[in-house]
Amino acid sequence: MLGKIVGAVVGILSLAIAQRQGTTTVARPRREKRCRFEGVFILDGTGGVHVLDLAIPLDSANNRVALQHDLADYDVTLGGQLPTAVRYSTAQGEAVRTGPRTFDYTLHFWGLDSSNRRVSLVVSSGTKLFREGDSNTYDTVGGTLAVYLPSQDVDGDGFPDAGEMPIACVPVTLTGRRMNILPPCES
């Protein structure tokens, strides 16, 4: 009987030592540094330099960010599909942190005619991925512009109604670079 007890104690101690050794030899994953998405970025990509992106944190942890997106040089007519469109409104939306260097975003804006009437509703969505070790540059991953007609907003809330399909879904590839502070020019 004493032999069985000694055997059980030795077995438990051996198991405890093996478990302890196993946990001390496991490498801990490197913790990625969290970037901060805030400030003004100049975006270039599809079609050249054409967007200013203003990011304003909505919480101290920088997990939610308000976005204002000023566009230029986009074909608001979509190759002639919307011939009365002359400009886009300023895009506004939010981004939500999904990882140490990633934010999913959605922006909403309108294509307008010369009388400032809506010609299209545009929803831009994707992921902003900050480059490793560089919190001043991000790339848009999986970005699209989904374009809808005003008739696809029957309830008049400014968004396309549930179940509506976009008339165009345009892929967007952009790189954002933090705007630098420049000295004044000499007069």
C-alpha positions as CSV (number, residue, x, y, z in Angstrom):
1,M,0.0,0.0,0.0
2,L,2.8,2.4,0.9
3,G,4.4,1.7,-2.4
4,K,1.2,2.8,-4.3
5,I,1.1,6.0,-2.3
6,V,4.7,6.8,-2.9
7,G,4.2,6.0,-6.6
8,A,1.2,8.3,-6.8
9,V,3.1,11.2,-5.1
10,V,6.1,10.8,-7.4
11,G,3.8,10.7,-10.4
12,I,2.0,13.9,-9.4
13,L,5.3,15.7,-8.7
14,S,6.7,14.5,-12.0
15,L,3.6,15.8,-13.8
16,A,3.7,19.2,-12.0
17,I,7.4,19.6,-12.8
18,A,6.8,18.7,-16.5
19,Q,3.9,21.2,-16.7
20,R,6.0,23.9,-15.1
21,Q,8.9,23.3,-17.4
22,G,6.5,23.3,-20.4
23,T,5.0,26.7,-19.5
24,T,8.4,28.3,-19.0
25,T,9.7,27.3,-22.4
26,V,6.7,28.6,-24.4
27,A,7.6,31.8,-26.2
28,R,5.2,34.7,-25.5
29,P,3.9,36.4,-28.6
30,R,5.3,39.9,-29.3
31,R,2.7,42.5,-28.5
32,E,2.2,44.9,-31.4
33,K,2.4,48.6,-30.6
34,R,-1.0,50.3,-31.0
35,C,-1.0,53.1,-33.5
36,R,-3.1,56.3,-33.0
37,F,-5.4,57.3,-35.8
38,E,-5.7,61.0,-35.4
39,G,-4.8,64.1,-37.4
40,V,-4.8,65.0,-41.1
41,F,-3.8,62.6,-43.8
42,I,-3.3,63.3,-47.5
43,L,-4.4,60.3,-49.6
44,D,-3.2,59.2,-53.0
45,G,-4.0,56.1,-55.1
46,T,-6.6,55.5,-57.7
47,G,-6.4,58.6,-59.9
48,G,-3.7,60.5,-58.0
49,V,-3.7,62.7,-54.9
50,H,-7.3,63.5,-54.2
51,V,-8.4,63.2,-50.6
52,L,-7.8,65.0,-47.3
53,D,-8.7,62.7,-44.4
54,L,-9.3,64.3,-40.9
55,A,-9.4,61.8,-38.1
56,I,-10.6,62.9,-34.6
57,P,-10.5,60.4,-31.8
58,L,-13.9,59.9,-30.1
59,D,-12.4,58.2,-27.0
60,S,-9.1,58.4,-25.1
61,A,-8.2,54.8,-26.0
62,N,-8.5,55.8,-29.8
63,N,-10.9,52.9,-30.4
64,R,-13.4,55.0,-32.2
65,V,-12.6,57.8,-34.6
66,A,-14.7,60.4,-36.4
67,L,-13.7,60.9,-40.1
68,Q,-14.1,63.9,-42.4
69,H,-13.1,63.1,-46.0
70,D,-12.7,65.9,-48.6
71,L,-12.6,64.6,-52.1
72,A,-11.2,66.0,-55.4
73,D,-10.5,64.6,-58.8
74,Y,-13.1,61.8,-58.7
75,D,-15.4,61.3,-61.7
76,V,-18.7,62.1,-59.9
77,T,-20.6,61.2,-63.1
78,L,-19.3,57.6,-63.0
79,G,-18.3,57.6,-66.6
80,G,-21.5,59.4,-67.7
81,Q,-24.0,57.2,-65.8
82,L,-24.9,60.3,-63.7
83,P,-24.6,63.1,-66.2
84,T,-26.1,65.8,-64.0
85,A,-23.6,65.2,-61.1
86,V,-21.1,68.0,-60.7
87,R,-19.5,67.4,-57.3
88,Y,-19.4,65.3,-54.2
89,S,-20.3,66.6,-50.7
90,T,-17.8,66.2,-47.9
91,A,-17.8,62.6,-46.7
92,Q,-18.3,61.9,-43.0
93,G,-18.2,58.7,-41.1
94,E,-16.4,56.7,-38.4
95,A,-13.7,54.2,-38.0
96,V,-13.5,51.5,-35.3
97,R,-10.3,49.8,-34.1
98,T,-10.1,46.1,-35.1
99,G,-6.5,45.5,-34.1
100,P,-3.3,47.3,-33.0
101,R,-2.8,48.8,-36.5
102,T,-6.2,48.4,-38.1
103,F,-9.5,50.3,-38.3
104,D,-12.6,49.4,-40.2
105,Y,-14.3,52.5,-41.5
106,T,-17.5,53.7,-43.3
107,L,-17.9,57.1,-44.9
108,H,-21.1,58.5,-46.3
109,F,-21.4,61.3,-48.9
110,W,-23.6,62.4,-51.8
111,G,-23.1,63.2,-55.5
112,L,-24.8,66.6,-56.1
113,D,-26.0,68.4,-59.2
114,S,-25.5,72.1,-59.9
115,S,-28.5,73.0,-57.7
116,N,-27.1,70.9,-54.8
117,R,-29.7,68.2,-55.2
118,R,-28.7,64.6,-54.5
119,V,-27.9,62.6,-57.6
120,S,-26.2,59.7,-55.8
121,L,-25.6,58.3,-52.3
122,V,-22.2,56.9,-51.8
123,V,-21.0,54.6,-49.1
124,S,-17.2,54.0,-48.8
125,S,-16.1,51.1,-46.6
126,G,-12.9,49.2,-46.0
127,T,-10.0,48.8,-43.6
128,K,-7.2,51.3,-42.9
129,L,-4.0,49.3,-42.1
130,F,-1.2,51.3,-40.6
131,R,2.2,50.1,-41.8
132,E,4.3,48.3,-39.2
133,G,6.5,50.7,-37.3
134,D,5.0,53.7,-39.1
135,S,2.1,55.4,-37.5
136,N,2.2,58.1,-40.2
137,T,1.2,56.0,-43.1
138,Y,-1.7,53.7,-43.8
139,D,-3.1,51.7,-46.7
140,T,-6.7,51.1,-47.5
141,V,-7.4,47.4,-47.7
142,G,-10.6,46.0,-49.3
143,G,-12.0,49.5,-49.9
144,T,-15.0,50.1,-52.1
145,L,-17.3,52.9,-53.1
146,A,-20.9,51.7,-53.2
147,V,-23.0,54.1,-55.3
148,Y,-26.8,54.3,-55.0
149,L,-29.6,56.4,-56.5
150,P,-31.7,58.8,-54.4
151,S,-34.7,56.6,-55.4
152,Q,-33.1,53.8,-53.3
153,D,-33.7,55.9,-50.2
154,V,-37.5,55.8,-50.1
155,D,-37.7,56.5,-46.4
156,G,-35.6,59.7,-46.9
157,D,-33.1,59.1,-44.1
158,G,-30.1,59.8,-46.3
159,F,-28.9,56.1,-46.5
160,P,-29.8,53.5,-49.1
161,D,-32.7,51.4,-47.8
162,A,-32.1,47.8,-46.6
163,G,-31.8,45.3,-49.4
164,E,-31.0,47.9,-52.1
165,M,-28.1,46.9,-54.4
166,P,-25.6,49.6,-55.5
167,I,-25.7,50.7,-59.2
168,A,-21.9,50.6,-59.0
169,C,-19.3,49.1,-56.6
170,V,-15.9,50.6,-57.3
171,P,-12.7,49.2,-55.7
172,V,-10.6,51.9,-53.9
173,T,-6.8,51.6,-53.3
174,L,-5.4,54.5,-51.3
175,T,-2.4,55.3,-49.2
176,G,-2.7,57.9,-46.5
177,R,0.3,59.9,-45.3
178,R,0.2,62.2,-42.3
179,M,0.3,65.8,-43.3
180,N,3.6,67.5,-42.3
181,I,3.9,71.0,-40.7
182,L,5.6,73.2,-43.2
183,P,7.2,76.6,-42.6
184,P,5.6,79.7,-44.1
185,C,6.8,80.8,-47.5
186,E,9.0,83.8,-47.8
187,S,7.5,86.9,-49.3
